[in-house]
């Protein structure tokens, strides 16, 4: 199996339970988007690639389509199966899915494509899709127009290093028109509502490069998060807060290869 990026393999293995508690769900508006843009419904088959703990798998299952979760990190896959019993969850990577050629109608990568955005992954996605099949990429992105969210990013940023991230835009590079049509984007507003421990602390500690830190440094990050919560007027003494996100959803269609 193609090696998983070390930051993802180690960080998500260590933080799988924290990921379940701290990561947001997705806006309700994505449900009709999945139906209209990916034509997901009963009788269709969809792959949730890089499915993690199943946060997006839940939304896909509601479409009525058959959903196959593909996830390389065993600890994340275990959380998915525990939370969604009966879901078909396979070990695999974006470059090596245990699926037959032309066997699925859609592939969705939620909060994941930046980890494996290369030509090999696009070629493998192209392989498993039926003619005219759709690829969708979805990310929840922190809304940094809110000042305490910018402060949170300031706490995290020094540890990022060269970890693949959505905001770099490097994930777009493999899309050269040979395998898929041009990406079409839709954006939704979303809020993760809950107690500050889950919505801010667990959310941040589940980030791969934070989860990979030595224990003392991770404890330092947690202390700074707690100080932000205790000192910021929009967070202080709140039992429940709303973490704002912008959910970016992209879709494209498989291009038929022509003989050269």
VEXKOL-36977 format. One record per residue (C-alpha): residue number from 0; x, y, z; residue in three letters. Coordinates in steps of 0.25 Angstrom, whole numbers, plus 5000, padded with zeros to 4 digits. Example, Ala and Ser with C-alpha at 12.3 -4.5 7.8 and 13.67 -1.06 7.14 Angstrom:
BEGIN
PT | 0 | 5049 | 4982 | 5031 | ALA
PT | 1 | 5055 | 4996 | 5029 | SER
//
This chain:
BEGIN
PT | 0 | 5000 | 5000 | 5000 | UNK
PT | 1 | 5005 | 5014 | 4997 | UNK
PT | 2 | 5011 | 5020 | 5009 | UNK
PT | 3 | 5003 | 5031 | 5016 | UNK
PT | 4 | 5009 | 5044 | 5019 | UNK
PT | 5 | 5016 | 5042 | 5033 | UNK
PT | 6 | 5009 | 5054 | 5039 | UNK
PT | 7 | 4995 | 5048 | 5036 | UNK
PT | 8 | 4999 | 5034 | 5039 | UNK
PT | 9 | 5005 | 5038 | 5053 | UNK
PT | 10 | 4996 | 5050 | 5057 | UNK
PT | 11 | 4983 | 5043 | 5053 | UNK
PT | 12 | 4986 | 5030 | 5060 | UNK
PT | 13 | 4990 | 5037 | 5073 | UNK
PT | 14 | 4978 | 5047 | 5072 | UNK
PT | 15 | 4966 | 5038 | 5066 | UNK
PT | 16 | 4957 | 5039 | 5079 | UNK
PT | 17 | 4960 | 5054 | 5080 | UNK
PT | 18 | 4957 | 5056 | 5065 | UNK
PT | 19 | 4943 | 5050 | 5068 | UNK
PT | 20 | 4940 | 5060 | 5079 | UNK
PT | 21 | 4946 | 5072 | 5073 | UNK
PT | 22 | 4944 | 5072 | 5058 | UNK
PT | 23 | 4932 | 5079 | 5053 | UNK
PT | 24 | 4921 | 5073 | 5044 | UNK
PT | 25 | 4917 | 5079 | 5031 | UNK
PT | 26 | 4906 | 5089 | 5027 | UNK
PT | 27 | 4892 | 5083 | 5024 | UNK
PT | 28 | 4892 | 5090 | 5010 | UNK
PT | 29 | 4902 | 5080 | 5006 | UNK
PT | 30 | 4891 | 5069 | 5006 | UNK
PT | 31 | 4884 | 5075 | 4993 | UNK
PT | 32 | 4898 | 5079 | 4987 | UNK
PT | 33 | 4902 | 5064 | 4988 | UNK
PT | 34 | 4889 | 5060 | 4981 | UNK
PT | 35 | 4889 | 5070 | 4970 | UNK
PT | 36 | 4904 | 5071 | 4967 | UNK
PT | 37 | 4908 | 5057 | 4969 | UNK
PT | 38 | 4894 | 5051 | 4966 | UNK
PT | 39 | 4896 | 5042 | 4979 | UNK
PT | 40 | 4883 | 5034 | 4982 | UNK
PT | 41 | 4878 | 5020 | 4984 | UNK
PT | 42 | 4885 | 5011 | 4974 | UNK
PT | 43 | 4897 | 5019 | 4973 | UNK
PT | 44 | 4911 | 5016 | 4979 | UNK
PT | 45 | 4920 | 5026 | 4985 | UNK
PT | 46 | 4934 | 5025 | 4991 | UNK
PT | 47 | 4938 | 5033 | 5004 | UNK
PT | 48 | 4953 | 5034 | 5001 | UNK
PT | 49 | 4961 | 5037 | 5013 | UNK
PT | 50 | 4948 | 5035 | 5022 | UNK
PT | 51 | 4955 | 5037 | 5035 | UNK
PT | 52 | 4946 | 5035 | 5047 | UNK
PT | 53 | 4933 | 5036 | 5038 | UNK
PT | 54 | 4929 | 5050 | 5040 | UNK
PT | 55 | 4926 | 5052 | 5025 | UNK
PT | 56 | 4922 | 5037 | 5023 | UNK
PT | 57 | 4909 | 5040 | 5031 | UNK
PT | 58 | 4905 | 5051 | 5021 | UNK
PT | 59 | 4907 | 5042 | 5010 | UNK
PT | 60 | 4899 | 5030 | 5016 | UNK
PT | 61 | 4887 | 5040 | 5017 | UNK
PT | 62 | 4887 | 5041 | 5001 | UNK
PT | 63 | 4882 | 5026 | 5000 | UNK
PT | 64 | 4895 | 5023 | 4992 | UNK
PT | 65 | 4903 | 5011 | 4995 | UNK
PT | 66 | 4916 | 5017 | 5002 | UNK
PT | 67 | 4929 | 5010 | 5003 | UNK
PT | 68 | 4939 | 5017 | 5013 | UNK
PT | 69 | 4954 | 5016 | 5009 | UNK
PT | 70 | 4963 | 5020 | 5021 | UNK
PT | 71 | 4978 | 5016 | 5023 | UNK
PT | 72 | 4980 | 5019 | 5037 | UNK
PT | 73 | 4974 | 5007 | 5046 | UNK
PT | 74 | 4971 | 5016 | 5058 | UNK
PT | 75 | 4962 | 5025 | 5050 | UNK
PT | 76 | 4956 | 5014 | 5043 | UNK
PT | 77 | 4953 | 5007 | 5056 | UNK
PT | 78 | 4946 | 5020 | 5061 | UNK
PT | 79 | 4937 | 5020 | 5048 | UNK
PT | 80 | 4933 | 5005 | 5049 | UNK
PT | 81 | 4929 | 5008 | 5064 | UNK
PT | 82 | 4921 | 5020 | 5061 | UNK
PT | 83 | 4915 | 5015 | 5048 | UNK
PT | 84 | 4913 | 5000 | 5050 | UNK
PT | 85 | 4911 | 4992 | 5037 | UNK
PT | 86 | 4918 | 5002 | 5028 | UNK
PT | 87 | 4927 | 4996 | 5018 | UNK
PT | 88 | 4941 | 5001 | 5022 | UNK
PT | 89 | 4953 | 4997 | 5015 | UNK
PT | 90 | 4968 | 4999 | 5017 | UNK
PT | 91 | 4974 | 5007 | 5005 | UNK
PT | 92 | 4980 | 5019 | 5000 | UNK
PT | 93 | 4977 | 5029 | 4989 | UNK
PT | 94 | 4987 | 5023 | 4981 | UNK
PT | 95 | 4983 | 5009 | 4983 | UNK
PT | 96 | 4968 | 5006 | 4986 | UNK
PT | 97 | 4964 | 4992 | 4987 | UNK
PT | 98 | 4953 | 4994 | 4977 | UNK
PT | 99 | 4950 | 4989 | 4962 | UNK
PT | 100 | 4952 | 4998 | 4950 | UNK
PT | 101 | 4939 | 5007 | 4947 | UNK
PT | 102 | 4932 | 5001 | 4959 | UNK
PT | 103 | 4927 | 5014 | 4966 | UNK
PT | 104 | 4919 | 5026 | 4962 | UNK
PT | 105 | 4926 | 5037 | 4971 | UNK
PT | 106 | 4938 | 5039 | 4980 | UNK
PT | 107 | 4937 | 5049 | 4991 | UNK
PT | 108 | 4949 | 5054 | 4999 | UNK
PT | 109 | 4945 | 5062 | 5011 | UNK
PT | 110 | 4956 | 5069 | 5019 | UNK
PT | 111 | 4966 | 5060 | 5012 | UNK
PT | 112 | 4970 | 5063 | 4998 | UNK
PT | 113 | 4982 | 5072 | 5002 | UNK
PT | 114 | 4989 | 5059 | 5008 | UNK
PT | 115 | 4990 | 5052 | 4995 | UNK
PT | 116 | 4988 | 5062 | 4984 | UNK
PT | 117 | 4997 | 5056 | 4973 | UNK
PT | 118 | 4995 | 5050 | 4959 | UNK
PT | 119 | 4996 | 5036 | 4964 | UNK
PT | 120 | 4984 | 5039 | 4973 | UNK
PT | 121 | 4976 | 5046 | 4962 | UNK
PT | 122 | 4979 | 5034 | 4953 | UNK
PT | 123 | 4974 | 5024 | 4963 | UNK
PT | 124 | 4961 | 5032 | 4965 | UNK
PT | 125 | 4959 | 5033 | 4950 | UNK
PT | 126 | 4961 | 5017 | 4949 | UNK
PT | 127 | 4950 | 5014 | 4960 | UNK
PT | 128 | 4940 | 5023 | 4954 | UNK
PT | 129 | 4930 | 5019 | 4944 | UNK
PT | 130 | 4929 | 5028 | 4931 | UNK
PT | 131 | 4924 | 5042 | 4934 | UNK
PT | 132 | 4927 | 5039 | 4949 | UNK
PT | 133 | 4928 | 5051 | 4959 | UNK
PT | 134 | 4940 | 5055 | 4968 | UNK
PT | 135 | 4936 | 5064 | 4980 | UNK
PT | 136 | 4946 | 5071 | 4989 | UNK
PT | 137 | 4941 | 5077 | 5002 | UNK
PT | 138 | 4948 | 5085 | 5013 | UNK
PT | 139 | 4943 | 5092 | 5026 | UNK
PT | 140 | 4952 | 5105 | 5027 | UNK
PT | 141 | 4953 | 5113 | 5039 | UNK
PT | 142 | 4946 | 5127 | 5037 | UNK
PT | 143 | 4958 | 5136 | 5040 | UNK
PT | 144 | 4950 | 5149 | 5038 | UNK
PT | 145 | 4946 | 5146 | 5053 | UNK
PT | 146 | 4957 | 5152 | 5062 | UNK
PT | 147 | 4958 | 5140 | 5072 | UNK
PT | 148 | 4959 | 5130 | 5061 | UNK
PT | 149 | 4971 | 5138 | 5055 | UNK
PT | 150 | 4977 | 5137 | 5069 | UNK
PT | 151 | 4975 | 5122 | 5069 | UNK
PT | 152 | 4982 | 5121 | 5056 | UNK
PT | 153 | 4993 | 5129 | 5062 | UNK
PT | 154 | 4995 | 5119 | 5073 | UNK
PT | 155 | 4995 | 5107 | 5063 | UNK
PT | 156 | 5003 | 5113 | 5051 | UNK
PT | 157 | 5017 | 5112 | 5057 | UNK
PT | 158 | 5016 | 5097 | 5058 | UNK
PT | 159 | 5011 | 5095 | 5043 | UNK
PT | 160 | 5024 | 5094 | 5036 | UNK
PT | 161 | 5023 | 5087 | 5023 | UNK
PT | 162 | 5010 | 5079 | 5026 | UNK
PT | 163 | 5001 | 5079 | 5014 | UNK
PT | 164 | 4990 | 5089 | 5016 | UNK
PT | 165 | 4977 | 5093 | 5009 | UNK
PT | 166 | 4981 | 5108 | 5009 | UNK
PT | 167 | 4994 | 5106 | 5002 | UNK
PT | 168 | 4986 | 5103 | 4989 | UNK
PT | 169 | 4996 | 5092 | 4985 | UNK
PT | 170 | 4985 | 5082 | 4984 | UNK
PT | 171 | 4981 | 5089 | 4971 | UNK
PT | 172 | 4993 | 5086 | 4964 | UNK
PT | 173 | 4990 | 5072 | 4958 | UNK
PT | 174 | 4977 | 5077 | 4952 | UNK
PT | 175 | 4982 | 5079 | 4938 | UNK
PT | 176 | 4970 | 5076 | 4930 | UNK
PT | 177 | 4975 | 5062 | 4925 | UNK
PT | 178 | 4967 | 5053 | 4935 | UNK
PT | 179 | 4956 | 5062 | 4940 | UNK
PT | 180 | 4948 | 5075 | 4936 | UNK
PT | 181 | 4951 | 5088 | 4942 | UNK
PT | 182 | 4947 | 5089 | 4957 | UNK
PT | 183 | 4934 | 5096 | 4960 | UNK
PT | 184 | 4933 | 5102 | 4974 | UNK
PT | 185 | 4922 | 5105 | 4984 | UNK
PT | 186 | 4923 | 5111 | 4998 | UNK
PT | 187 | 4914 | 5110 | 5010 | UNK
PT | 188 | 4915 | 5116 | 5024 | UNK
PT | 189 | 4915 | 5107 | 5035 | UNK
PT | 190 | 4916 | 5107 | 5051 | UNK
PT | 191 | 4921 | 5097 | 5060 | UNK
PT | 192 | 4913 | 5099 | 5073 | UNK
PT | 193 | 4918 | 5093 | 5086 | UNK
PT | 194 | 4926 | 5095 | 5099 | UNK
PT | 195 | 4939 | 5101 | 5097 | UNK
PT | 196 | 4947 | 5089 | 5101 | UNK
PT | 197 | 4942 | 5081 | 5089 | UNK
PT | 198 | 4940 | 5092 | 5079 | UNK
PT | 199 | 4953 | 5099 | 5081 | UNK
PT | 200 | 4963 | 5091 | 5090 | UNK
PT | 201 | 4959 | 5077 | 5084 | UNK
PT | 202 | 4958 | 5082 | 5070 | UNK
PT | 203 | 4972 | 5088 | 5071 | UNK
PT | 204 | 4979 | 5076 | 5078 | UNK
PT | 205 | 4973 | 5067 | 5067 | UNK
PT | 206 | 4981 | 5075 | 5056 | UNK
PT | 207 | 4992 | 5065 | 5051 | UNK
PT | 208 | 5004 | 5074 | 5054 | UNK
PT | 209 | 4999 | 5078 | 5068 | UNK
PT | 210 | 4996 | 5063 | 5071 | UNK
PT | 211 | 5010 | 5060 | 5067 | UNK
PT | 212 | 5017 | 5069 | 5077 | UNK
PT | 213 | 5025 | 5064 | 5089 | UNK
PT | 214 | 5016 | 5064 | 5101 | UNK
PT | 215 | 5021 | 5076 | 5107 | UNK
PT | 216 | 5020 | 5085 | 5095 | UNK
PT | 217 | 5005 | 5080 | 5093 | UNK
PT | 218 | 5002 | 5083 | 5107 | UNK
PT | 219 | 5008 | 5097 | 5104 | UNK
PT | 220 | 4998 | 5099 | 5092 | UNK
PT | 221 | 4987 | 5094 | 5101 | UNK
PT | 222 | 4990 | 5104 | 5112 | UNK
PT | 223 | 4990 | 5115 | 5101 | UNK
PT | 224 | 4977 | 5111 | 5096 | UNK
PT | 225 | 4971 | 5111 | 5110 | UNK
PT | 226 | 4976 | 5125 | 5113 | UNK
PT | 227 | 4970 | 5130 | 5100 | UNK
PT | 228 | 4957 | 5124 | 5104 | UNK
PT | 229 | 4958 | 5130 | 5118 | UNK
PT | 230 | 4962 | 5144 | 5113 | UNK
PT | 231 | 4955 | 5147 | 5100 | UNK
PT | 232 | 4941 | 5154 | 5103 | UNK
PT | 233 | 4934 | 5146 | 5092 | UNK
PT | 234 | 4939 | 5133 | 5099 | UNK
PT | 235 | 4940 | 5136 | 5114 | UNK
PT | 236 | 4930 | 5129 | 5123 | UNK
PT | 237 | 4922 | 5123 | 5111 | UNK
PT | 238 | 4917 | 5109 | 5113 | UNK
PT | 239 | 4914 | 5108 | 5098 | UNK
PT | 240 | 4921 | 5115 | 5086 | UNK
PT | 241 | 4919 | 5115 | 5071 | UNK
PT | 242 | 4932 | 5113 | 5063 | UNK
PT | 243 | 4930 | 5119 | 5049 | UNK
PT | 244 | 4935 | 5112 | 5037 | UNK
PT | 245 | 4934 | 5114 | 5022 | UNK
PT | 246 | 4931 | 5100 | 5015 | UNK
PT | 247 | 4937 | 5100 | 5001 | UNK
PT | 248 | 4932 | 5089 | 4992 | UNK
PT | 249 | 4938 | 5086 | 4979 | UNK
PT | 250 | 4933 | 5076 | 4968 | UNK
PT | 251 | 4938 | 5071 | 4955 | UNK
PT | 252 | 4935 | 5060 | 4945 | UNK
PT | 253 | 4943 | 5049 | 4939 | UNK
PT | 254 | 4949 | 5051 | 4925 | UNK
PT | 255 | 4949 | 5040 | 4916 | UNK
PT | 256 | 4963 | 5036 | 4911 | UNK
PT | 257 | 4966 | 5037 | 4897 | UNK
PT | 258 | 4977 | 5028 | 4890 | UNK
PT | 259 | 4989 | 5035 | 4886 | UNK
//
